[in-house]
Amino acid sequence: MGYFAQEVYRRPLTIFELMKHHVMTDVFHALAHGHQVIGGEMEPWPFGPVVEPAYNRLKHWEHKHEESGGVFQPAEYEILDGELAAYRPCASFDPDDMSPAEVDAMNRAADLLRPMSFDDAYRFFHSDDTFMGRAYNRALRENRALAWGEIIDAHDQIEGSNLQHLKRRLISYG
């Protein structure tokens, strides 16, 4: 997340932004290589897919920060108060910590998400006209996590790709 905050946006990021970039980095890496970068099972939450343990960690830190009157700061992030809490990574981004494939997936996530308004992001993650929306809606209807095979199928249907070979290589981190 340091890459997104320090290199792409050059500002602290909200939980919403961190979650969406986590999800789409994993999606783009899985679509290219058959496995996630960060990992975790994506649950269909009201504002789109979320990796619950990642969200809970950030939200726990935010509550501790609020309860301490702003004194508590986790080692990984500085939490900045505002209308929405924002997270500034404490460690500097080091490009040597990531493979070119991981950086490519992160760049694809940023290229997709950065120009989106909240409403655009909501539509992307909820509309049956998008591959993520299609997989999200199916998981939501069936009250379960998003399935990687369904993300690939929806991507193939909407984008005109053929990534079926990736299904044999999928590695679940959930």
Residue pairs with C-beta under 8 A, 6 or more apart in sequence:
1 13
1 18
1 21
1 22
1 87
1 89
2 89
2 91
2 92
2 93
3 93
3 98
3 103
3 106
4 13
4 17
4 18
4 21
4 106
4 110
5 11
5 12
5 13
5 87
5 88
5 89
6 89
6 92
6 93
7 93
8 106
8 110
8 114
9 17
9 114
11 86
12 78
12 80
12 86
12 87
12 88
13 21
13 86
13 87
14 84
14 85
14 86
14 87
15 55
15 58
15 59
15 62
15 84
15 85
15 87
16 47
16 84
16 118
17 113
18 54
18 58
18 87
19 48
19 50
19 51
19 54
19 55
20 48
20 109
20 113
20 121
20 125
21 106
21 109
21 110
21 113
22 38
22 40
22 51
22 54
23 42
23 48
23 49
23 50
23 51
24 108
24 109
24 112
24 113
24 132
25 37
25 38
25 102
25 105
25 106
25 109
26 36
26 37
26 38
26 39
26 40
26 42
26 105
27 109
27 132
27 151
28 104
28 105
28 108
28 109
29 35
29 36
29 37
29 101
29 102
29 105
30 36
30 148
30 151
30 152
30 166
30 170
31 151
31 152
31 155
31 163
31 166
32 101
32 104
32 105
33 101
33 166
33 169
34 166
34 168
34 169
34 170
34 171
35 169
35 170
35 171
35 173
36 171
36 173
37 102
37 105
37 106
38 51
38 54
39 51
39 173
39 174
40 51
40 52
40 53
40 54
40 173
40 174
41 51
41 52
41 145
41 146
41 172
41 173
41 174
42 49
42 50
42 51
42 139
42 145
42 146
42 174
43 49
43 50
43 51
43 52
43 139
43 145
43 146
44 136
44 137
44 139
44 140
44 145
44 146
47 122
47 125
48 121
48 122
48 124
48 125
48 126
48 132
48 136
49 125
49 132
49 136
49 139
49 146
58 77
58 87
61 72
61 74
61 77
61 79
62 79
62 85
64 72
64 74
65 71
65 72
65 73
65 79
65 85
70 81
73 79
75 90
76 89
76 90
76 91
77 87
77 88
77 89
77 90
78 87
78 88
78 90
79 85
79 86
79 87
80 86
80 87
80 88
95 103
98 106
112 124
113 121
116 124
123 130
123 133
124 130
124 132
124 133
125 132
125 133
125 136
126 133
126 136
126 137
127 133
128 134
128 137
129 158
130 158
131 151
131 154
131 155
131 157
131 158
131 159
132 151
132 154
134 150
134 154
134 157
134 158
135 146
135 147
135 150
135 151
135 153
135 154
136 146
138 147
138 150
139 145
139 146
139 147
139 150
145 174
148 167
148 170
148 172
149 167
149 170
152 163
152 164
152 166
152 167
155 161
155 163
156 162
156 163
156 164
